Structure formats: structure tokens, C-alpha cells
Amino acid sequence: MPLLFASHKTPIGVLNLIADQDLLLGANLSTQKALRESLSLEDYEREFKEVKRIPVVSDLLDDYFDGDISAINSIKVSQPGAAFSQSAWKAMRKVVPGKTLSYADLADRAGSPAAVRAAGSACAKNAIVLVVPCHRIVKTGGALGNYAYGLNKKEWLLRFEGAL
């Protein structure tokens, strides 16, 4: 079965999506090429089918941008990465919409309190933007830190979710 590719219009730009049925494998605000390159080698070599909407995923994204900010919690995800990154992404998904977590706290929740830089790296390598909510991770003290798609988008998302 081919992987599904869709472009989803949002208030912060076009969200490119790749999924295996309703399992989201990638989401970005940049390019289809970058999104495909974030896949595992096995998935990268699979056939792709462009669709208007991805079952379940597109509906839940619509619900999120319509104000049900918890809707994206129901989207199933999978992305390749090292053990610490996997732990960090799992911890990110537990950050409640409307709340933020520091990079240091993320490192702690991912099982390695001293790995603050690795926590930042896990955010930067996150291939499932928004759904694995790296935008909710901020510097100690509350400064926004970095965001691959621009701080204006990170700030918009945090305001939309009620964290700012």
C-alpha cells in the first residue's frame, strides 16, 4: 500500500503530511522533499500517492485549528530516531496544550537530566511538527528558544493554545 501525501492549509502555512493510512510519519511547514527525507529508509523507498486529505489525520488537524487544541493528541505517530530522541518525543506528546516545558525539564522527562542539548536536538530533529509538539518546549525562564519554522510560528501556536 502506498504512503499518503497531502498538503493541509493552516493559519501558519501549508502543513505537508505523509502517512501510512492513519499513522502519521511526517509533518512539516517547509517542503515535500524535506518531509520525504525525514522518513526511514524503508518508508522512503515506498510508493507515494498524493491525496487531498489523509483519513483521520486531516479531520483531527481541522478540529485542532477550529479550537479543539487537544484533538491532535489522538493522531498516531511514528518517526525514526535514536533512543533518547524517541523518549523526548514521547515526553513532548505528554505536554498539555496551553502549557510549556523547558528543555531541561524535557531532558529530565526523557530520562537523562544532563542531556539538555540533546533535548534541543530532539526538538530540531522532530519530523512531525505540531503533532509532536516541539513548539511547547521553551528555554528555562520562559524565553521561546528556537523553532525551525520561525519564532513567529512558534509564538502563534503558543498563543493559539493559550500558553502565552
C-alpha positions as CSV (number, residue, x, y, z in Angstrom):
1,M,0.0,0.0,0.0
2,P,1.4,3.4,-0.9
3,L,2.2,6.1,1.7
4,L,-0.3,9.0,1.5
5,F,0.9,12.6,0.9
6,A,-1.3,15.6,1.4
7,S,-0.9,19.4,1.8
8,H,-3.0,20.8,4.6
9,K,-3.7,24.6,4.7
10,T,-3.4,26.1,8.2
11,P,-3.2,29.6,9.7
12,I,0.6,29.2,9.9
13,G,1.1,28.0,6.4
14,V,0.8,24.7,4.4
15,L,1.5,21.7,6.6
16,N,2.9,18.9,4.4
17,L,1.8,15.4,5.7
18,I,3.0,11.9,5.0
19,A,1.1,8.9,6.5
20,D,0.8,5.2,6.3
21,Q,-3.0,5.0,6.4
22,D,-3.8,6.9,9.6
23,L,-0.3,6.6,11.1
24,L,1.4,10.0,10.6
25,L,5.1,9.6,9.6
26,G,5.9,13.2,8.9
27,A,4.6,16.7,9.1
28,N,6.4,19.9,8.2
29,L,6.0,23.5,7.2
30,S,8.8,23.5,4.6
31,T,9.0,21.2,1.5
32,Q,7.8,17.8,0.4
33,K,11.4,16.9,-0.3
34,A,12.5,17.6,3.2
35,L,9.5,15.7,4.6
36,R,10.3,12.7,2.5
37,E,14.0,12.8,3.6
38,S,12.9,12.6,7.2
39,L,11.4,9.1,6.7
40,S,13.1,5.8,7.5
41,L,14.9,4.3,4.5
42,E,12.2,1.6,4.3
43,D,9.5,4.2,4.1
44,Y,11.5,6.5,1.8
45,E,11.6,3.7,-0.8
46,R,7.9,3.1,-0.7
47,E,5.4,4.3,-3.3
48,F,3.7,7.6,-2.6
49,K,0.1,8.7,-3.5
50,E,-0.9,12.3,-3.4
51,V,-4.4,12.8,-1.8
52,K,-6.5,15.8,-0.8
53,R,-6.9,14.5,2.8
54,I,-5.5,11.8,5.0
55,P,-8.1,9.8,6.8
56,V,-8.4,10.7,10.5
57,V,-5.3,12.9,10.5
58,S,-6.8,15.7,8.3
59,D,-10.0,15.8,10.3
60,L,-8.1,16.0,13.7
61,L,-5.9,18.8,12.3
62,D,-9.1,20.7,11.2
63,D,-10.5,20.1,14.7
64,Y,-7.3,21.5,16.3
65,F,-7.3,24.7,14.2
66,D,-11.1,25.1,14.8
67,G,-10.2,25.4,18.6
68,D,-10.2,21.8,19.9
69,I,-6.5,22.1,20.8
70,S,-6.4,18.5,22.3
71,A,-7.6,16.9,19.0
72,I,-4.0,16.3,17.8
73,N,-3.3,14.1,20.8
74,S,-5.4,11.4,19.1
75,I,-3.1,11.3,16.0
76,K,-0.9,8.2,15.9
77,V,2.7,8.9,15.0
78,S,5.9,7.1,14.2
79,Q,9.3,8.5,13.2
80,P,12.8,7.1,13.1
81,G,15.4,8.3,15.7
82,A,17.7,7.3,18.4
83,A,16.5,6.1,21.8
84,F,16.9,9.4,23.5
85,S,15.0,11.3,20.7
86,Q,12.2,8.7,20.9
87,S,12.0,9.3,24.7
88,A,12.0,13.1,24.2
89,W,9.3,12.9,21.5
90,K,7.2,10.7,23.8
91,A,7.6,13.3,26.6
92,M,6.7,16.2,24.3
93,R,3.4,14.5,23.4
94,K,2.6,14.5,27.2
95,V,2.9,18.3,27.4
96,V,-0.7,19.5,27.8
97,P,-1.9,22.1,25.2
98,G,-1.6,25.5,26.8
99,K,1.4,24.6,28.8
100,T,5.2,24.7,28.1
101,L,8.1,22.7,29.3
102,S,11.8,23.8,29.5
103,Y,14.5,22.0,27.5
104,A,16.0,21.0,30.9
105,D,12.7,19.5,32.1
106,L,12.3,17.7,28.7
107,A,15.7,16.1,29.2
108,D,14.7,15.0,32.7
109,R,11.4,13.6,31.5
110,A,13.2,11.8,28.6
111,G,15.4,10.0,31.3
112,S,18.6,11.9,31.1
113,P,18.6,15.2,33.1
114,A,22.0,16.2,31.9
115,A,21.1,15.9,28.3
116,V,19.7,19.4,27.8
117,R,21.5,19.9,24.5
118,A,20.2,16.5,23.3
119,A,16.7,17.6,24.2
120,G,17.1,20.7,22.0
121,S,18.5,18.4,19.3
122,A,15.4,16.1,19.5
123,C,13.2,19.2,19.0
124,A,15.3,20.2,16.0
125,K,15.1,16.7,14.5
126,N,11.4,16.3,15.1
127,A,9.9,15.3,11.8
128,I,6.2,15.5,13.0
129,V,5.8,19.2,13.7
130,L,2.8,20.3,15.6
131,V,1.5,16.8,16.4
132,V,4.8,16.0,18.3
133,P,4.6,19.5,19.9
134,C,8.2,20.7,20.0
135,H,6.7,24.2,19.9
136,R,5.8,23.7,23.5
137,I,9.4,23.4,24.6
138,V,11.0,26.7,25.7
139,K,14.1,27.9,27.5
140,T,14.3,27.9,31.2
141,G,12.8,31.2,32.3
142,G,10.2,31.1,29.5
143,A,12.1,32.6,26.5
144,L,10.9,30.9,23.3
145,G,14.2,29.4,22.3
146,N,14.4,28.2,18.7
147,Y,11.9,26.9,16.1
148,A,12.9,25.5,12.7
149,Y,10.0,27.3,11.0
150,G,10.5,30.7,12.6
151,L,9.7,32.1,16.1
152,N,6.7,33.8,14.7
153,K,5.0,30.5,14.1
154,K,6.1,29.1,17.5
155,E,4.6,32.2,19.2
156,W,1.4,31.9,17.1
157,L,0.9,28.3,18.2
158,L,1.6,29.0,21.8
159,R,-0.8,32.0,21.8
160,F,-3.4,29.9,20.0
161,E,-3.1,27.2,22.6
162,G,-3.3,29.7,25.5
163,A,0.3,29.3,26.7
164,L,1.2,32.9,26.1
